Structures are given as structure tokens and as C-alpha cells.
Amino acid sequence: MELRTLEYFLAIAREGSLTRAATTLHVTQPTLSRQLASLEKELGQQLYVRTHSGIQLTQAGEVLRGYAASIVELSEKAEDAVSLTEREISGPVYLGLGETAAVSVLARAMARVRAEHPGVTFRIRSGNAVDLMDGLVSGAFDFLLECDVRPHHDLNELDLPDADYWGVVVRDDDPLAARSSIRIADLAGRDLIVSGQEERTVRDNGAAGDSYSLVSQIARAGRVVATFTLAYNTRYLVREGLGIALVYDSLIEVGGDTGLTFIPIEDAPGEGGGASSGDSSAARRRVYAHHGLLWRKVLLTKQAQVFLDAVRAECEAARSPLH
């Protein structure tokens, strides 16, 4: 497979039209059609079909799109790294980011890097760890921000100082909306909207080493009716009555005229919501998710190393008693 042909394929997948893709690529439509036909012949698979609304990828096409995106990104990254001179620090840093307010630490580091090295830029793809980990392992990303970070013996890890706490977003007219907090047991029998990332490791604040899968417990308590990759669209699902959403505290706008309310989940360490919602035990705590920055055990590009140094500095500043 030629790199140019993969770029052509990604263009039609992105544009959903041969005509628009040809215009974007500055090639003729017959040229584009021939290149894609050659790719299909090489792979022995039909990659797309024409419909009344445009181009639709086949199952084989969807599989190829993920690999093609990684290959093209890795090629661009290699070209950028090789073209740098010995003295200059410039070029892109590639990041895969989970959806969390902890991105603020990385954003401050980006601003710090840009102030000293204006030639450094950042290329970001957002998603969950399941979707992004392949990109990190293949080298398409320099770094991955993993939410609910877990041990990775084959990767380097930097714990980030910011943590999110878990809760649910409900409509204002939901009986739970008047509560200041809830237990997992309060979600029994409810229709739930949860992250599609199956294994989320959540640590209870103040309980060192005590971790459990919150999604698994909640899935057993209620009924999962929908899953999501990023949380933005879930506000509409909740608003229209599909279910209640399990999310971090900072991901969905609530209050005001949104019609939505966020309620934190509080539980005792190691319990799966077995206590009643009226339990006033002092052992009840909000359930926190801690995050980390991951990168491969390889030599980083100059710009990636500068960024990592800036992240470490921002983490130290955030953890300082004077911060």
C-alpha cells in the first residue's frame, strides 16, 4: 500500500464524497477512483459503497481507516523529526487525550513550551484509552493521557495532580436531583448511559491501594442502555429521557437553564453500594478517578522532551503547598 493511496482513502472517508475528496486533494475524480480501485484490488476487499447520501465505508473500510490514520500520522511524525536541525526545537508533539479536567495541566505546559519555543505545535486526538492506546503503542502519539490510569509495566507514567470525582447527570425533574449525593445502590433498576471503556479503575479518595471498577458495579445495579466515547453528546441523551449518565464532575454543563443536575457518588471503601442511601457514616467518601500521562520507553523527539519537562514542572507547581 502506498502512503498517498491511504491519504486518498482517508480523504473520502472524511468527506463522504468522491467529488469533495477530489477537490480537497486537488486531483481529478477519475484519478481518485482509479487509486481506490487499485487499493481494493490489492486488499481483495470492497472498502466503500455509494449510497444516495454519499460514500459509506464497508466493515473492511472501517478497519482500514483506523490503521490508515495511524500510518499517515506516523509518517508525518517521522518526516517532522528527521527534518529538524541539530539546534532548533520545533515541530509537532502528538497527544492522545482522555476527556478530563486534568487536561488543564497539559494546557499550561503547552503554553509554557510555546512561550520558549514558538516553533513547537501540538496535534491532539481526543477519545478514551481503549481507542487511543493503539496509537501510543504504534508510535502515532508521543503521549497518552489515560483516565483512571492503571499500571503499565512497558510504559513510562507520570501521575497528574488533578483528579475528577464520579457522579451522575440527571434531569432536573428526576427524583435524584434533590439529593446532595447518592450511593451506587440508588441506581438499582435505572437506565444508564456509561462510557464504552469497559475497564475503568477508580480509587476511593484517601484509601491508598483500594481500587475497583465503578462501571462494573453500576452496570450490575442498573441497565446500560447506551455507551459513549466522549461525554459532550450525552447531555442530549439525558435531556430527552434516555437515561442518566455516569460521568466525571467537570464534563457536562449543568445548572442554569440546562435542565440538568450533577450528583456525586459517595461510597465506603470496598463497598459496592450495599449500604442504604440514608447512611450517614463518616466513612462515606466521594469516589475519585486519578489520571496519568503515559509514553513509550523510547528516545523522545526534542519537542516531546521539552513538553514532558514542562508537564513535570507544572505538576510540581500544582503539588506545591504555595500553589
C-alpha positions as CSV (number, residue, x, y, z in Angstrom):
1,M,0.0,0.0,0.0
2,E,1.3,3.4,-0.9
3,L,1.1,6.2,1.6
4,R,-0.5,8.5,-1.0
5,T,-3.3,6.0,-1.6
6,L,-4.0,5.7,2.1
7,E,-4.2,9.5,2.2
8,Y,-6.7,9.4,-0.7
9,F,-8.8,6.8,1.1
10,L,-8.8,8.8,4.4
11,A,-10.0,11.8,2.4
12,I,-13.1,10.1,1.0
13,A,-13.8,8.6,4.4
14,R,-13.6,12.1,5.9
15,E,-15.5,13.9,3.2
16,G,-18.1,11.2,2.5
17,S,-18.0,12.1,-1.2
18,L,-15.6,11.3,-4.1
19,T,-16.2,14.7,-5.6
20,R,-15.4,16.6,-2.4
21,A,-12.4,14.4,-1.6
22,A,-11.0,15.0,-5.1
23,T,-11.5,18.8,-4.7
24,T,-9.7,18.7,-1.3
25,L,-6.8,16.6,-2.7
26,H,-6.6,18.7,-5.9
27,V,-6.8,15.6,-8.1
28,T,-9.4,14.6,-10.7
29,Q,-12.3,12.3,-9.6
30,P,-11.3,9.6,-12.2
31,T,-7.7,9.6,-10.8
32,L,-9.1,9.2,-7.3
33,S,-11.4,6.4,-8.3
34,R,-8.6,4.5,-10.0
35,Q,-6.4,4.8,-7.0
36,L,-9.1,3.5,-4.7
37,A,-10.0,0.7,-7.1
38,S,-6.3,-0.3,-7.1
39,L,-6.3,-0.3,-3.3
40,E,-9.4,-2.5,-3.2
41,K,-7.8,-4.9,-5.6
42,E,-4.6,-5.1,-3.6
43,L,-6.5,-5.9,-0.4
44,G,-9.2,-8.1,-2.0
45,Q,-11.9,-6.2,-0.2
46,Q,-14.6,-3.7,-1.1
47,L,-13.8,-0.6,1.0
48,Y,-16.9,1.6,0.4
49,V,-20.2,1.7,-1.3
50,R,-22.1,4.6,-2.9
51,T,-25.4,5.5,-1.4
52,H,-28.0,8.2,-2.1
53,S,-26.4,10.3,0.7
54,G,-22.8,9.7,-0.4
55,I,-19.9,7.3,0.4
56,Q,-20.4,4.7,3.1
57,L,-17.4,2.6,4.3
58,T,-17.8,-1.2,4.5
59,Q,-16.7,-3.1,7.5
60,A,-13.4,-3.7,5.9
61,G,-13.2,0.1,5.1
62,E,-13.8,1.0,8.8
63,V,-11.0,-1.4,9.9
64,L,-8.6,0.1,7.3
65,R,-9.5,3.7,8.3
66,G,-8.1,3.2,11.8
67,Y,-4.9,1.7,10.6
68,A,-4.5,4.2,7.7
69,A,-4.9,7.2,10.1
70,S,-2.1,5.8,12.4
71,I,0.2,5.1,9.4
72,V,-0.3,8.6,7.9
73,E,0.2,10.3,11.3
74,L,3.3,8.2,12.0
75,S,4.7,9.1,8.6
76,E,4.2,12.8,9.2
77,K,5.8,12.5,12.6
78,A,8.9,10.8,11.2
79,E,9.2,13.4,8.5
80,D,9.0,16.2,11.1
81,A,11.5,14.6,13.3
82,V,14.1,13.9,10.6
83,S,13.8,17.4,9.1
84,L,14.8,19.2,12.3
85,T,18.3,20.7,12.5
86,E,20.5,20.0,15.5
87,R,20.0,23.4,17.1
88,E,16.3,24.2,16.6
89,I,13.5,22.8,18.8
90,S,10.3,22.9,16.7
91,G,7.8,20.6,15.2
92,P,4.6,18.9,16.5
93,V,4.0,17.0,19.7
94,Y,1.4,14.3,19.2
95,L,-1.1,13.7,22.1
96,G,-4.0,11.3,22.7
97,L,-6.1,12.8,25.4
98,G,-8.8,11.3,27.6
99,E,-11.7,13.6,28.5
100,T,-11.0,15.2,31.9
101,A,-10.3,18.5,33.5
102,A,-6.7,17.2,34.1
103,V,-6.1,18.4,30.6
104,S,-5.6,21.8,32.2
105,V,-2.2,20.8,33.5
106,L,-1.1,19.8,30.0
107,A,-2.6,23.0,28.6
108,R,-0.4,25.1,30.9
109,A,2.6,23.0,29.9
110,M,1.8,23.6,26.2
111,A,1.6,27.4,26.9
112,R,4.9,27.2,28.7
113,V,6.6,25.4,25.8
114,R,5.2,27.8,23.2
115,A,6.5,30.8,25.2
116,E,10.0,29.4,24.9
117,H,9.8,27.6,21.6
118,P,7.3,29.1,19.2
119,G,8.1,26.5,16.6
120,V,6.6,23.7,18.7
121,T,3.0,22.9,17.9
122,F,0.5,20.3,19.3
123,R,-1.6,17.7,17.5
124,I,-4.3,16.3,19.7
125,R,-6.8,13.5,19.3
126,S,-9.4,13.0,22.0
127,G,-11.0,9.7,22.9
128,N,-10.9,7.0,25.6
129,A,-7.9,4.9,26.4
130,V,-9.2,1.9,24.5
131,D,-9.4,3.9,21.3
132,L,-6.1,5.7,21.8
133,M,-3.8,3.1,23.3
134,D,-3.0,1.5,19.9
135,G,-1.9,4.9,18.6
136,L,0.5,5.3,21.6
137,V,1.9,1.7,21.2
138,S,2.4,2.2,17.4
139,G,4.2,5.5,17.9
140,A,1.5,7.7,16.3
141,F,1.3,9.5,19.7
142,D,4.1,10.8,21.8
143,F,1.9,10.8,24.9
144,L,-1.4,9.5,26.1
145,L,-3.4,11.0,28.9
146,E,-5.1,7.9,30.5
147,C,-8.1,8.5,32.7
148,D,-8.3,6.1,35.7
149,V,-4.7,5.3,35.0
150,R,-3.6,1.7,35.5
151,P,-0.1,0.2,35.9
152,H,1.7,-0.3,32.6
153,H,5.0,-2.1,33.1
154,D,6.0,-1.5,29.4
155,L,5.3,2.3,29.5
156,N,6.6,5.3,31.4
157,E,4.0,7.0,33.6
158,L,3.6,10.4,35.3
159,D,0.8,10.9,37.7
160,L,-1.1,14.1,37.2
161,P,-2.1,16.2,40.2
162,D,-5.7,16.8,39.2
163,A,-8.4,14.2,39.9
164,D,-12.1,14.0,39.0
165,Y,-14.9,12.6,41.1
166,W,-17.6,10.4,39.8
167,G,-21.3,11.2,39.7
168,V,-24.4,11.1,37.6
169,V,-26.1,13.7,35.5
170,V,-29.9,13.6,35.7
171,R,-32.8,15.8,34.5
172,D,-33.9,18.4,37.0
173,D,-37.3,16.6,37.4
174,D,-35.6,13.3,38.3
175,P,-36.2,12.3,42.0
176,L,-32.4,12.1,42.5
177,A,-31.9,15.7,41.5
178,A,-32.8,16.9,45.0
179,R,-30.1,14.8,46.6
180,S,-26.7,16.1,47.7
181,S,-25.1,12.7,46.9
182,I,-26.1,9.2,46.1
183,R,-24.9,5.6,46.6
184,I,-24.4,3.0,43.9
185,A,-27.4,1.2,45.4
186,D,-29.6,4.2,44.5
187,L,-29.1,3.4,40.8
188,A,-30.7,0.0,41.0
189,G,-33.1,-0.6,38.1
190,R,-32.2,2.7,36.4
191,D,-31.5,3.2,32.7
192,L,-27.8,4.2,32.5
193,I,-25.5,5.9,29.9
194,V,-21.9,5.0,30.6
195,S,-18.5,5.2,28.9
196,G,-17.8,2.5,26.4
197,Q,-14.4,1.9,28.0
198,E,-15.1,-1.3,29.8
199,E,-12.5,-1.4,32.4
200,R,-12.2,1.8,34.5
201,T,-10.1,1.6,37.6
202,V,-11.4,4.0,40.2
203,R,-9.6,4.7,43.5
204,D,-11.5,5.9,46.6
205,N,-10.1,9.2,47.9
206,G,-7.9,8.5,50.9
207,A,-8.0,4.8,50.6
208,A,-4.5,4.0,49.3
209,G,-4.3,1.0,47.1
210,D,-8.1,0.3,47.3
211,S,-9.5,0.3,43.8
212,Y,-12.4,-1.2,42.0
213,S,-14.4,-1.0,38.7
214,L,-17.1,1.5,39.3
215,V,-18.7,0.9,35.9
216,S,-19.0,-2.8,36.6
217,Q,-20.7,-2.2,39.9
218,I,-23.1,0.3,38.4
219,A,-23.8,-1.9,35.4
220,R,-24.9,-4.6,37.8
221,A,-27.1,-2.2,39.7
222,G,-28.9,-0.7,36.7
223,R,-29.4,-1.2,33.0
224,V,-26.9,0.1,30.5
225,V,-29.0,1.5,27.6
226,A,-26.2,3.5,25.8
227,T,-22.5,3.9,25.8
228,F,-20.3,6.9,24.7
229,T,-16.8,7.7,23.8
230,L,-16.8,11.4,24.6
231,A,-19.3,12.9,27.0
232,Y,-20.5,16.0,25.1
233,N,-23.4,14.4,23.4
234,T,-24.7,12.6,26.5
235,R,-26.3,15.8,27.7
236,Y,-28.9,15.5,24.9
237,L,-29.5,11.8,25.7
238,V,-30.2,12.6,29.3
239,R,-32.3,15.7,28.5
240,E,-34.5,13.6,26.2
241,G,-35.1,11.0,28.9
242,L,-33.0,8.1,27.5
243,G,-31.3,7.5,30.9
244,I,-28.9,9.0,33.5
245,A,-25.2,9.5,32.7
246,L,-22.3,8.3,34.7
247,V,-19.5,10.9,34.2
248,Y,-16.8,12.9,35.9
249,D,-17.9,16.1,37.6
250,S,-16.5,18.5,35.1
251,L,-17.5,17.1,31.8
252,I,-21.2,18.1,31.3
253,E,-22.5,21.6,31.8
254,V,-25.3,21.5,34.4
255,G,-27.4,24.1,36.3
256,G,-28.9,27.3,35.0
257,D,-31.2,26.7,32.0
258,T,-29.6,23.3,31.0
259,G,-32.3,21.3,32.8
260,L,-29.6,19.0,34.2
261,T,-28.2,18.3,37.6
262,F,-24.9,16.6,38.7
263,I,-24.9,14.5,41.9
264,P,-21.7,13.0,43.2
265,I,-21.4,9.3,44.1
266,E,-20.3,8.6,47.7
267,D,-19.5,5.1,49.0
268,A,-17.5,3.4,51.7
269,P,-14.1,1.9,50.5
270,G,-14.6,-1.5,49.1
271,E,-18.4,-1.5,49.1
272,G,-20.5,-1.8,46.0
273,G,-23.4,0.4,47.1
274,G,-24.7,-2.1,49.6
275,A,-25.4,0.5,52.3
276,S,-28.7,2.4,52.1
277,S,-28.8,5.9,50.7
278,G,-29.6,7.3,54.1
279,D,-26.4,6.0,55.6
280,S,-24.6,9.0,57.2
281,S,-21.4,7.0,58.0
282,A,-18.3,9.2,58.3
283,A,-16.5,6.6,56.1
284,R,-18.5,7.7,53.1
285,R,-16.3,9.5,50.6
286,R,-16.6,10.7,47.0
287,V,-15.2,8.3,44.5
288,Y,-12.3,9.8,42.7
289,A,-10.6,8.9,39.4
290,H,-6.8,9.6,39.1
291,H,-5.1,10.2,35.8
292,G,-1.7,9.8,34.3
293,L,0.5,10.7,31.3
294,L,1.9,7.7,29.5
295,W,4.7,7.5,27.0
296,R,6.8,4.7,25.4
297,K,10.2,3.7,26.7
298,V,12.0,5.2,23.6
299,L,14.1,8.2,22.8
300,L,11.7,11.2,22.6
301,T,11.9,13.9,19.9
302,K,13.3,17.1,21.2
303,Q,10.0,18.9,21.2
304,A,8.4,16.0,23.0
305,Q,11.1,16.0,25.7
306,V,10.7,19.8,26.2
307,F,6.9,19.3,26.6
308,L,7.5,16.5,29.1
309,D,9.8,18.7,31.1
310,A,7.2,21.4,31.1
311,V,4.5,18.9,32.3
312,R,6.7,17.8,35.2
313,A,7.3,21.5,36.2
314,E,3.5,22.2,36.1
315,C,2.9,19.1,38.2
316,E,5.4,20.2,40.8
317,A,3.9,23.6,40.9
318,A,0.4,22.2,41.4
319,R,1.5,20.0,44.2
320,S,3.5,22.8,45.9
321,P,1.9,24.0,49.2
322,L,2.3,27.5,47.9
323,H,0.2,26.8,44.8
